[in-house]
Amino acid sequence: NNNNNNNNNNNAHPGSHLIVEAKPDDIPLELGQLGPIGHRNANSKPAGNFDASNSKPSSEEYLRMVLTSNVYDVAHESALDKLHRLSERYPHADILMKREDLQSVFSFKLRGAYNKMASLTAEELARGVICSSAGNHAQGVALSAKRLGTDALIAMPTNTPGIKVESVRRLGGNVHLVGETYDACQAWAKKTAEEQGRVYVHPFDDPHVIAGQGTVGLEILTQLGRANGNTKSADTTQDVIFVPVGGGGLIAGIATYVKALRPDVLVVGVEPSGANAMMQSLARSDDKRVVLSTVDGFCDGVAVRTPGDETLRVARHTVDGIVTVPTNRVCAAIRDAFDDTRSILEPAGAVALAGCKDWLASRAEEAEEKGIRYRCVCISSGANVNFSRLRVVSDLADLGDRAERLFVTRIDETPGSFLSFVRDATDNGEGSVDFSEFKYRYHPGSSANIFYSVKCRTDDREAMLERIARNDGRVTHDLSGSDVAATHLRHIVGGKERIPFERFYQFQFPERPGALLQFLETVAPAYNITLFHYRSSGTFEANILIGLQVSPGAQESELESLCQNLMDEHGFKMRNLMDDATEAAGLELLLGAT
């Protein structure tokens, strides 16, 4: 569910027996692999059917609620467009995009917000509404309040980009900036709702919100029916709907409607690999919800720590599985959508398309053998993207499509060795390898390293590596799988230094004024900083690569204590890169880490 930074999250209660903590990498999935559904509680009912529970609707009641949802005062039936260029790359599939990014607030979120608020009594509307959000839900509530003539108090974290704050204000929302994290912001909003008697409009875990989002599924089936001439597609065609998942409101609404009318249609959720709370919750064999200890915030619209209680209940009975996608695959999908539509999606808006591509690739052989053709609908859930993020998206897109590979080659540090390397790598300028970057710096020793990235076909790349290897003094390493290399090392130019007791860490902290100074004032007085690299990604969180001199023993323990305090008290996250073999290899090659 695309919450556009309703991240880090919602109504989780860590002390509850229905919550269990997990890490994003606790259940790794291959690209395109569906996560398991461990528990349905179906009581022999067909998939897609479920009873009412604790005053929550049954599948039949949800069907009625979707059909009677009041959303078209603010929303329109969004187009279902075929991505012709992308479909050509998958001979066994037609890929279509459901254009929710073209709604008036550039997101589907106004559907659920309006449907919820339209269900309120005149007395409730007179008291006003309140929500906590930093993006699409906030805009949906503000617009809905304007149409319904009620006052909307919108709580937004203090580090919300100004462009999003102004967007909500232009729609008539009364913005209150509070809390550095979403959790703090939401706590204030719920407390204020009680004190002022306002109705709290949840971003996803509410039956009326779920039903409002379900109108997306209603439109998809109607549009697919039109394409078929209102008849079911051929037996060899399998319809699949790919839905971005955060809290789960969008997929719960779509799946409960679709499965009621077309149980043969597959409904597949897609989550970022670093924010896979719904996938892990569905994989459990009990009723517990997973709350993630850390969340990757790049796809901020779906970066939540735990799914909703009601959305998870519905998903257990209706969803066919969850696919997870890494950040670089999402960036590649943003570019794919742009190539076909000339529209720029936000990261969360491209998650479904990224998952669709991986799912199709994993089933190519089966489709060929059995003559299956897939008709895939991907929800482009939003286009509220910060312009500053596009630089990072561009950097990672080629890596995501495996069109670009990162390499480090060690050469002899002798006069003419760099020229000789370039001649071999480029086949004396006659080769078909496209070099997208080169980084080299003289090192006063016997060898030096060249960092470079290339774009070419696999056979051309292998021929290049063979030419490079003809010189016995050269050793090449592929760093394409290194997150640190893609994020930090490719932007650092410098020689290697052997610094005693040097250790490298990656920190993530809230992108807000004073956060960097707070970090340095905690770490710098006690430790010598040997390297520092920060690069804005345009998200709510900043990433830095830092080198520190840390003596084994007491000083090491003291650093762990300081870092734990930063994590517990200020929301910082730390990763010891020396514990990761892939990252440590790149650091050793380029920076001399040992």
PEPE-V268937 format. One record per pair of residues at least 4 apart in sequence whose ideal C-beta (glycine too) atoms are under 7 Angstrom apart, sorted by sequence separation. I is the first residue (numbers start at 0). J is the second residue. If there is no record, write none. Layout:
((I:J) (I:J))
This chain:
((2:6) (5:9) (21:25) (28:32) (44:48) (51:55) (56:60) (58:62) (59:63) (60:64) (61:65) (62:66) (63:67) (64:68) (70:74) (71:75) (82:86) (83:87) (102:106) (108:112) (109:113) (110:114) (111:115) (112:116) (113:117) (114:118) (119:123) (121:125) (122:126) (132:136) (133:137) (135:139) (136:140) (137:141) (138:142) (139:143) (140:144) (141:145) (142:146) (143:147) (155:159) (159:163) (161:165) (162:166) (163:167) (164:168) (165:169) (166:170) (168:172) (179:183) (180:184) (181:185) (182:186) (183:187) (184:188) (185:189) (186:190) (187:191) (188:192) (189:193) (190:194) (191:195) (201:205) (205:209) (206:210) (207:211) (208:212) (209:213) (213:217) (214:218) (215:219) (216:220) (217:221) (218:222) (219:223) (220:224) (221:225) (222:226) (223:227) (225:229) (227:231) (232:236) (247:251) (248:252) (249:253) (250:254) (251:255) (252:256) (253:257) (254:258) (255:259) (256:260) (257:261) (258:262) (270:274) (271:275) (275:279) (276:280) (277:281) (278:282) (283:287) (298:302) (306:310) (307:311) (308:312) (309:313) (310:314) (311:315) (313:317) (314:318) (324:328) (326:330) (327:331) (328:332) (329:333) (330:334) (331:335) (332:336) (333:337) (334:338) (335:339) (336:340) (337:341) (344:348) (349:353) (350:354) (351:355) (352:356) (353:357) (354:358) (355:359) (356:360) (357:361) (358:362) (359:363) (362:366) (363:367) (364:368) (365:369) (384:388) (388:392) (389:393) (390:394) (391:395) (392:396) (395:399) (396:400) (412:416) (415:419) (416:420) (417:421) (418:422) (419:423) (420:424) (421:425) (426:430) (455:459) (456:460) (457:461) (458:462) (459:463) (460:464) (461:465) (462:466) (463:467) (464:468) (481:485) (482:486) (483:487) (484:488) (485:489) (487:491) (510:514) (513:517) (514:518) (515:519) (516:520) (517:521) (518:522) (519:523) (522:526) (550:554) (551:555) (553:557) (554:558) (555:559) (556:560) (557:561) (558:562) (559:563) (560:564) (561:565) (562:566) (563:567) (564:568) (565:569) (579:583) (580:584) (582:586) (583:587) (584:588) (585:589) (586:590) (587:591) (13:18) (41:46) (44:49) (51:56) (56:61) (81:86) (89:94) (100:105) (102:107) (104:109) (119:124) (132:137) (144:149) (159:164) (167:172) (178:183) (192:197) (203:208) (224:229) (227:232) (270:275) (306:311) (324:329) (337:342) (344:349) (366:371) (397:402) (398:403) (411:416) (422:427) (425:430) (442:447) (455:460) (468:473) (483:488) (484:489) (509:514) (523:528) (549:554) (550:555) (566:571) (587:592) (12:18) (28:34) (51:57) (86:92) (130:136) (144:150) (168:174) (178:184) (191:197) (232:238) (243:249) (244:250) (296:302) (336:342) (337:343) (365:371) (397:403) (410:416) (441:447) (467:473) (478:484) (508:514) (535:541) (536:542) (549:555) (565:571) (566:572) (576:582) (577:583) (586:592) (587:593) (11:18) (50:57) (86:93) (99:106) (102:109) (130:137) (144:151) (167:174) (177:184) (192:199) (201:208) (242:249) (257:264) (270:277) (295:302) (366:373) (410:417) (425:432) (453:460) (468:475) (566:573) (576:583) (26:34) (41:49) (49:57) (56:64) (86:94) (99:107) (242:250) (258:266) (270:278) (280:288) (294:302) (336:344) (424:432) (439:447) (467:475) (533:541) (49:58) (51:60) (85:94) (155:164) (178:187) (257:266) (268:277) (280:289) (549:558) (583:592) (48:58) (130:140) (141:151) (164:174) (177:187) (189:199) (279:289) (294:304) (333:343) (410:420) (439:449) (453:463) (508:518) (533:543) (576:586) (47:58) (140:151) (188:199) (242:253) (333:344) (464:475) (532:543) (562:573) (81:93) (82:94) (116:128) (128:140) (141:153) (254:266) (408:420) (437:449) (438:450) (506:518) (531:543) (532:544) (82:95) (140:153) (240:253) (253:266) (276:289) (291:304) (333:346) (336:349) (438:451) (81:95) (82:96) (153:167) (276:290) (290:304) (291:305) (359:373) (437:451) (531:545) (80:95) (223:238) (276:291) (290:305) (436:451) (530:545) (79:95) (80:96) (128:144) (137:153) (250:266) (289:305) (333:349) (336:352) (359:375) (436:452) (530:546) (159:176) (240:257) (274:291) (288:305) (329:346) (332:349) (335:352) (434:451) (435:452) (528:545) (529:546) (79:97) (80:98) (137:155) (250:268) (288:306) (435:453) (528:546) (529:547) (153:172) (155:174) (157:176) (434:453) (435:454) (528:547) (529:548) (77:97) (78:98) (153:173) (157:177) (274:294) (288:308) (329:349) (332:352) (355:375) (433:453) (527:547) (77:98) (128:149) (132:153) (151:172) (152:173) (153:174) (154:175) (155:176) (157:178) (158:179) (219:240) (273:294) (274:295) (329:350) (332:353) (432:453) (433:454) (526:547) (527:548) (77:99) (127:149) (133:155) (151:173) (153:175) (156:178) (157:179) (273:295) (331:353) (355:377) (417:439) (433:455) (483:505) (526:548) (78:101) (124:147) (127:150) (128:151) (129:152) (130:153) (131:154) (132:155) (133:156) (150:173) (152:175) (154:177) (156:179) (288:311) (432:455) (526:549) (77:101) (112:136) (127:151) (156:180) (240:264) (242:266) (244:268) (271:295) (274:298) (329:353) (332:356) (431:455) (77:102) (124:149) (127:152) (129:154) (145:170) (156:181) (244:269) (328:353) (352:377) (113:139) (133:159) (141:167) (145:171) (238:264) (239:265) (240:266) (241:267) (242:268) (243:269) (244:270) (271:297) (280:306) (324:350) (351:377) (108:135) (112:139) (116:143) (144:171) (242:269) (271:298) (274:301) (276:303) (351:378) (432:459) (514:541) (74:102) (108:136) (112:140) (116:144) (138:166) (142:170) (144:172) (156:184) (237:265) (239:267) (241:269) (274:302) (276:304) (431:459) (432:460) (501:529) (510:538) (106:135) (134:163) (138:167) (141:170) (155:184) (274:303) (276:305) (277:306) (297:326) (324:353) (328:357) (420:449) (510:539) (109:139) (113:143) (117:147) (133:163) (137:167) (141:171) (154:184) (247:277) (271:301) (276:306) (324:354) (412:442) (509:539) (510:540) (104:135) (108:139) (112:143) (116:147) (141:172) (270:301) (271:302) (280:311) (298:329) (348:379) (432:463) (498:529) (509:540) (510:541) (138:170) (140:172) (322:354) (348:380) (403:435) (412:444) (508:540) (525:557) (526:558) (109:142) (154:187) (244:277) (281:314) (324:357) (347:380) (348:381) (412:445) (430:463) (507:540) (508:541) (104:138) (109:143) (154:188) (215:249) (281:315) (347:381) (348:382) (411:445) (412:446) (507:541) (74:109) (104:139) (137:172) (322:357) (344:379) (411:446) (412:447) (507:542) (73:109) (74:110) (212:248) (216:252) (322:358) (345:381) (410:446) (212:249) (216:253) (220:257) (277:314) (281:318) (345:382) (409:446) (410:447) (505:542) (506:543) (104:142) (215:253) (344:382) (345:383) (450:488) (209:248) (213:252) (217:256) (343:382) (345:384) (409:448) (410:449) (424:463) (450:489) (505:544) (506:545) (522:561) (70:110) (73:113) (208:248) (212:252) (213:253) (216:256) (220:260) (281:321) (342:382) (426:466) (521:561) (72:113) (212:253) (216:257) (220:261) (343:384) (407:448) (408:449) (491:532) (503:544) (504:545) (204:246) (209:251) (210:252) (213:255) (407:449) (424:466) (490:532) (70:113) (203:246) (209:252) (213:256) (278:321) (336:379) (407:450) (423:466) (424:467) (503:546) (504:547) (69:113) (70:114) (202:246) (203:247) (277:321) (423:467) (490:534) (521:565) (69:114) (152:197) (203:248) (278:323) (300:345) (406:451) (487:532) (501:546) (502:547) (68:114) (202:248) (301:347) (423:469) (300:347) (405:452) (420:467) (501:548) (502:549) (518:565) (69:117) (133:181) (275:323) (298:346) (299:347) (404:452) (500:548) (297:346) (298:347) (301:350) (403:452) (404:453) (499:548) (500:549) (131:181) (268:318) (403:453) (498:548) (500:550) (266:317) (270:321) (272:323) (403:454) (266:318) (267:319) (271:323) (272:324) (298:350) (402:454) (440:492) (442:494) (517:569) (131:184) (266:319) (267:320) (268:321) (269:322) (270:323) (271:324) (272:325) (436:489) (440:493) (442:495) (518:571) (131:185) (265:319) (438:492) (440:494) (245:300) (267:322) (269:324) (271:326) (245:301) (404:460) (486:542) (131:188) (244:301) (245:302) (246:303) (397:454) (487:544) (130:188) (243:301) (245:303) (255:313) (271:329) (129:188) (247:306) (248:307) (251:310) (254:313) (258:317) (333:392) (408:467) (140:200) (246:306) (247:307) (254:314) (530:590) (246:307) (411:472) (483:544) (509:570) (129:191) (248:310) (251:313) (255:317) (330:392) (334:396) (410:472) (508:570) (129:192) (247:310) (251:314) (254:317) (333:396) (410:473) (508:571) (246:310) (247:311) (250:314) (254:318) (409:473) (507:571) (330:395) (331:396) (408:473) (409:474) (506:571) (507:572) (136:202) (330:396) (506:572) (247:314) (408:475) (506:573) (129:197) (250:318) (327:395) (331:399) (73:142) (128:197) (130:199) (326:395) (330:399) (331:400) (406:475) (407:476) (504:573) (505:574) (73:143) (126:196) (127:197) (128:198) (129:199) (130:200) (132:202) (406:476) (504:574) (126:197) (327:398) (328:399) (406:477) (407:478) (504:575) (505:576) (126:198) (128:200) (327:399) (406:478) (504:576) (73:146) (404:477) (405:478) (503:576) (72:146) (405:479) (503:577) (123:198) (404:479) (502:577) (244:321) (119:198) (271:350) (405:484) (405:485) (269:350) (300:381) (398:479) (269:351) (503:586) (116:200) (269:353) (405:489) (115:200) (269:354) (267:354) (398:485) (112:200) (118:207) (503:592) (115:205) (395:485) (267:358) (501:592) (115:207) (114:207) (115:208) (483:576) (114:208) (497:591) (495:590) (496:591) (114:210) (115:211) (495:591) (111:208) (114:211) (488:585) (111:209) (113:211) (483:582) (111:211) (209:309) (481:581) (110:211) (111:212) (209:310) (480:581) (481:582) (484:585) (488:589) (110:212) (483:585) (3:106) (204:307) (206:309) (110:214) (203:307) (204:308) (209:313) (243:347) (481:585) (1:106) (107:212) (204:309) (1:107) (204:310) (1:108) (203:310) (243:350) (478:585) (107:215) (243:351) (476:584) (242:351) (241:351) (476:588) (241:354) (241:355) (99:215) (97:215) (97:219) (5:132) (4:133) (249:378) (2:132) (3:133) (4:134) (3:134) (5:136) (249:380) (3:135) (3:136) (1:135) (2:136) (237:371) (239:373) (241:375) (235:370) (241:376) (243:378) (235:371) (236:372) (237:373) (238:374) (239:375) (240:376) (241:377) (242:378) (111:248) (235:372) (241:378) (243:380) (236:374) (450:589) (79:219) (448:588) (70:211) (77:218) (448:589) (64:206) (68:210) (76:218) (107:249) (232:374) (68:211) (79:222) (70:214) (65:210) (68:213) (391:536) (64:210) (68:214) (391:537) (65:213) (387:535) (388:536) (61:210) (65:214) (388:537) (56:206) (387:537) (388:538) (55:206) (65:217) (385:537) (219:376) (215:378) (135:300) (134:300) (7:180) (8:181) (7:181) (6:181) (7:182) (5:181) (9:185) (4:181) (407:588) (407:589) (65:252) (65:256) (10:204) (61:255) (62:256) (9:204) (5:202) (58:255) (62:259) (2:202) (2:203) (58:259) (0:203) (47:258) (46:258) (47:259) (47:262) (46:262) (45:262) (162:385) (160:385) (33:267) (9:246) (297:536) (299:538) (96:336) (299:539) (5:246) (297:538) (1:243) (100:342) (296:538) (2:245) (296:539) (0:244) (1:245) (2:246) (34:278) (37:281) (100:344) (296:540) (0:245) (36:281) (37:282) (38:283) (0:246) (37:283) (38:284) (135:381) (0:247) (34:281) (35:282) (37:284) (38:285) (0:248) (1:249) (34:282) (100:348) (135:383) (0:249) (23:272) (134:383) (0:250) (23:273) (85:335) (23:274) (23:275) (26:278) (26:279) (25:279) (55:309) (84:338) (85:339) (84:339) (26:282) (83:339) (96:352) (55:312) (82:339) (21:279) (52:312) (80:340) (94:355) (49:316) (92:359) (19:287) (21:289) (23:291) (48:316) (17:286) (18:287) (47:316) (17:287) (18:288) (19:289) (20:290) (21:291) (22:292) (23:293) (46:316) (47:317) (89:359) (17:288) (22:293) (18:290) (20:292) (23:295) (91:363) (107:380) (106:380) (40:315) (41:316) (91:366) (106:381) (39:315) (91:367) (105:381) (13:290) (38:315) (39:316) (105:382) (106:383) (105:383) (11:290) (36:315) (97:376) (99:378) (100:379) (293:572) (91:371) (92:372) (95:375) (97:377) (99:379) (91:372) (92:373) (93:374) (94:375) (95:376) (96:377) (97:378) (98:379) (99:380) (100:381) (91:373) (97:379) (99:381) (100:382) (92:375) (94:377) (96:379) (36:320) (33:319) (34:320) (7:294) (18:305) (33:320) (34:321) (6:294) (33:321) (33:322) (6:296) (31:322) (6:299) (11:304) (9:303) (11:305) (4:299) (7:302) (8:303) (28:323) (3:299) (4:300) (6:302) (8:304) (9:305) (3:300) (6:303) (7:304) (8:305) (10:307) (79:376) (2:300) (4:302) (5:303) (9:307) (1:300) (2:301) (1:301) (0:301) (2:303) (31:357) (30:357) (31:358) (31:360) (32:361) (180:509) (31:361) (179:509) (30:361) (179:511) (3:347) (1:347) (1:348) (158:509) (158:510) (158:511) (157:511) (3:381) (1:380) (1:381) (3:383) (158:539) (180:570) (179:570) (4:539))
